[in-house]
Amino acid sequence: WNLLGSILEEVHIHSTIVGKIWLTILFIFRMLVLGVAAEDVWDDEQSEFICNTEQPGCSNICYDKAFPISLIRYWVLQIVFVSSPSLVYMAHALYRLRALEKERQKRKARLRAQLEDLEPMPEEHRRVERELRKLEEQKKVNKAPLRGSLLRTYVLHILTRSVVEVGFMIGQYLLYGFHMSPLYKCTRPPCPNTVDCFVSRPTEKTIFMV
């Protein structure tokens, strides 16, 4: 979580206001809730999944059918995959940042070379000196301007992130819906007949699913 947090913090620097809002939502309403609260709610999902049968293996088979993937792990995967396009954008932004800084250093070296070749104090010498001083006084660039290829990468990463987000929401709906029923009826072998299985804390889980 610390690594992901530091990466997304770097993305925050190079994002627009919309991207910063998304990162805030991701941190507060997902990572914080998932790390602090949701994990405790699902901590007992298998141990407290009780079925009214003593048939060996029946409870495990029914649990596997009811929860093909733990929702906690599903949400962790969702955060990782939704954040992945941001890594591509961040890499491009850092590349552009280094390119800009390299260009700035080259320009300074070029101006210094011009100063050495020019006679002291003429107009051209003063102009080059002013330009060099201005470059020297400039702070190091911390954020690449959002234009050209970087702007295209930013838009593409927003679209990709949105598609992945919607895909995971559809996946959750197909797997579980948005309501956790307290009773799950299981008919899979080796269960001898229809078995009633009971889910722990269904109301709490429904709240987190929504």
C-alpha positions as CSV (number, residue, x, y, z in Angstrom):
1,W,0.0,0.0,0.0
2,N,2.9,2.4,0.8
3,L,4.4,1.8,-2.6
4,L,1.1,2.3,-4.4
5,G,0.5,5.4,-2.3
6,S,3.9,7.0,-3.2
7,I,3.4,6.2,-6.9
8,L,-0.1,7.8,-7.0
9,E,1.3,10.8,-5.1
10,E,3.7,11.3,-7.9
11,V,0.9,11.0,-10.4
12,H,-1.0,13.7,-8.4
13,I,1.8,16.2,-9.1
14,H,1.4,15.8,-12.9
15,S,-2.5,15.6,-12.9
16,T,-5.2,18.1,-13.8
17,I,-7.9,19.1,-11.2
18,V,-10.1,16.2,-12.5
19,G,-7.2,13.7,-11.9
20,K,-6.6,15.1,-8.4
21,I,-10.2,14.6,-7.5
22,W,-10.1,11.0,-8.7
23,L,-7.0,10.4,-6.7
24,T,-8.6,11.8,-3.6
25,I,-11.6,9.5,-4.1
26,L,-9.3,6.6,-4.6
27,F,-7.4,7.2,-1.4
28,I,-10.3,8.2,0.9
29,F,-13.2,6.1,-0.3
30,R,-11.3,3.0,-1.4
31,M,-7.8,2.5,0.0
32,L,-8.6,3.9,3.4
33,V,-12.0,2.1,3.7
34,L,-10.6,-1.1,2.3
35,G,-7.6,-1.1,4.5
36,V,-9.3,0.0,7.7
37,A,-12.9,-1.3,7.6
38,A,-13.8,-3.6,4.8
39,E,-11.1,-6.1,5.6
40,D,-12.5,-6.6,9.1
41,V,-16.0,-7.2,7.7
42,W,-14.8,-9.9,5.4
43,D,-12.2,-11.4,7.8
44,D,-14.6,-14.2,8.9
45,E,-16.3,-14.9,5.5
46,Q,-15.2,-18.5,5.2
47,S,-15.0,-19.4,8.9
48,E,-18.5,-18.1,9.5
49,F,-20.0,-19.5,6.3
50,I,-22.2,-22.1,8.1
51,C,-24.1,-24.8,6.2
52,N,-26.7,-27.2,7.7
53,T,-24.9,-30.4,6.7
54,E,-22.2,-32.6,8.0
55,Q,-21.3,-34.1,4.6
56,P,-17.5,-33.8,4.2
57,G,-16.4,-31.2,1.7
58,C,-19.9,-29.9,1.1
59,S,-19.4,-26.6,3.0
60,N,-16.1,-25.9,1.1
61,I,-17.7,-26.6,-2.3
62,C,-20.7,-24.3,-1.4
63,Y,-18.4,-21.6,-0.2
64,D,-16.4,-21.8,-3.5
65,K,-19.7,-21.5,-5.4
66,A,-21.0,-18.6,-3.3
67,F,-17.7,-16.7,-3.3
68,P,-15.7,-17.6,-6.5
69,I,-13.2,-14.8,-5.5
70,S,-13.0,-13.0,-2.2
71,L,-14.5,-9.5,-2.6
72,I,-11.5,-8.0,-0.7
73,R,-9.1,-9.5,-3.2
74,Y,-11.3,-8.5,-6.0
75,W,-11.3,-4.9,-4.8
76,V,-7.5,-5.0,-4.4
77,L,-7.2,-6.2,-8.0
78,Q,-9.6,-3.4,-9.0
79,I,-7.4,-0.7,-7.4
80,V,-4.2,-2.2,-8.9
81,F,-5.7,-2.4,-12.5
82,V,-7.4,1.0,-12.3
83,S,-4.2,2.6,-11.1
84,S,-2.0,0.9,-13.8
85,P,-2.8,3.4,-16.6
86,S,-1.6,6.1,-14.2
87,L,1.8,4.5,-14.1
88,V,2.1,4.7,-17.9
89,Y,1.1,8.4,-17.8
90,M,3.6,9.1,-14.9
91,A,6.4,7.4,-16.8
92,H,5.7,9.6,-19.9
93,A,5.4,12.8,-17.7
94,L,8.8,12.0,-16.0
95,Y,10.4,11.4,-19.4
96,R,9.1,14.7,-20.7
97,L,10.3,16.4,-17.5
98,R,13.8,15.0,-17.9
99,A,13.8,16.1,-21.6
100,L,12.8,19.6,-20.7
101,E,15.5,19.8,-18.0
102,K,18.1,18.4,-20.4
103,E,17.0,21.0,-23.0
104,R,17.4,23.8,-20.4
105,Q,20.9,22.7,-19.5
106,K,21.9,22.5,-23.2
107,R,20.5,26.0,-23.7
108,K,22.5,27.3,-20.8
109,A,25.7,25.7,-22.1
110,R,25.0,27.2,-25.6
111,L,24.5,30.7,-24.1
112,R,27.8,30.4,-22.0
113,A,29.6,29.5,-25.2
114,Q,28.1,32.5,-27.0
115,L,29.2,34.8,-24.1
116,E,32.8,33.6,-24.5
117,D,32.8,34.4,-28.2
118,L,31.2,37.8,-27.9
119,E,33.0,41.1,-27.1
120,P,32.3,42.4,-23.6
121,M,29.5,44.9,-23.1
122,P,28.1,45.3,-26.6
123,E,24.3,45.0,-27.0
124,E,24.4,41.4,-28.1
125,H,26.6,40.4,-25.2
126,R,24.2,42.1,-22.7
127,R,21.2,40.3,-24.3
128,V,22.8,36.9,-24.0
129,E,23.9,37.6,-20.5
130,R,20.4,38.6,-19.5
131,E,19.0,35.5,-21.0
132,L,21.6,33.3,-19.3
133,R,20.9,35.0,-15.9
134,K,17.2,34.4,-16.4
135,L,17.8,30.7,-17.1
136,E,20.1,30.5,-14.0
137,E,17.4,32.1,-11.8
138,Q,14.7,29.7,-13.0
139,K,13.7,27.0,-10.6
140,K,14.0,23.4,-11.7
141,V,10.9,22.3,-13.6
142,N,8.8,20.1,-11.4
143,K,5.8,19.6,-13.7
144,A,5.8,18.9,-17.5
145,P,3.3,21.1,-19.4
146,L,0.2,19.2,-20.4
147,R,0.3,19.5,-24.2
148,G,1.2,17.5,-27.3
149,S,2.0,13.8,-26.9
150,L,1.7,14.1,-23.1
151,L,-1.8,15.5,-23.4
152,R,-2.7,12.5,-25.6
153,T,-1.3,10.1,-23.1
154,Y,-3.2,11.8,-20.3
155,V,-6.5,11.6,-22.2
156,L,-5.8,7.9,-23.1
157,H,-5.0,7.0,-19.6
158,I,-8.3,8.6,-18.3
159,L,-10.3,6.7,-20.9
160,T,-8.5,3.4,-20.2
161,R,-9.0,3.9,-16.4
162,S,-12.7,4.6,-16.9
163,V,-13.1,1.4,-19.1
164,V,-11.3,-0.7,-16.5
165,E,-13.4,0.8,-13.7
166,V,-16.7,0.0,-15.5
167,G,-15.4,-3.5,-16.4
168,F,-14.8,-4.3,-12.7
169,M,-18.2,-2.9,-11.7
170,I,-19.9,-5.1,-14.3
171,G,-17.7,-8.1,-13.1
172,Q,-18.8,-7.5,-9.5
173,Y,-22.5,-7.3,-10.6
174,L,-22.2,-10.6,-12.5
175,L,-20.5,-12.3,-9.6
176,Y,-22.4,-11.0,-6.7
177,G,-24.9,-8.3,-7.7
178,F,-25.0,-5.4,-5.2
179,H,-26.8,-7.2,-2.4
180,M,-25.5,-9.9,-0.1
181,S,-28.2,-12.4,0.8
182,P,-28.0,-13.9,4.3
183,L,-29.1,-17.3,2.9
184,Y,-27.4,-19.2,0.1
185,K,-28.9,-22.4,-1.2
186,C,-26.4,-24.9,-2.5
187,T,-27.0,-28.0,-4.7
188,R,-23.5,-28.9,-5.8
189,P,-22.1,-32.4,-5.3
190,P,-21.0,-33.9,-2.9
191,C,-23.9,-32.3,-1.0
192,P,-26.7,-34.9,-0.7
193,N,-29.5,-32.4,-1.4
194,T,-30.3,-28.7,-1.3
195,V,-28.2,-27.3,1.6
196,D,-28.9,-24.0,3.3
197,C,-25.7,-21.9,4.0
198,F,-25.7,-18.8,6.1
199,V,-23.5,-15.7,5.3
200,S,-22.1,-13.8,8.3
201,R,-22.9,-10.0,8.6
202,P,-24.8,-9.8,5.3
203,T,-26.1,-6.2,5.9
204,E,-22.6,-4.8,6.6
205,K,-21.3,-6.6,3.5
206,T,-24.1,-5.2,1.4
207,I,-23.3,-1.6,2.5
208,F,-19.6,-2.1,1.5
209,M,-20.6,-3.6,-1.8
210,V,-22.8,-0.6,-2.7
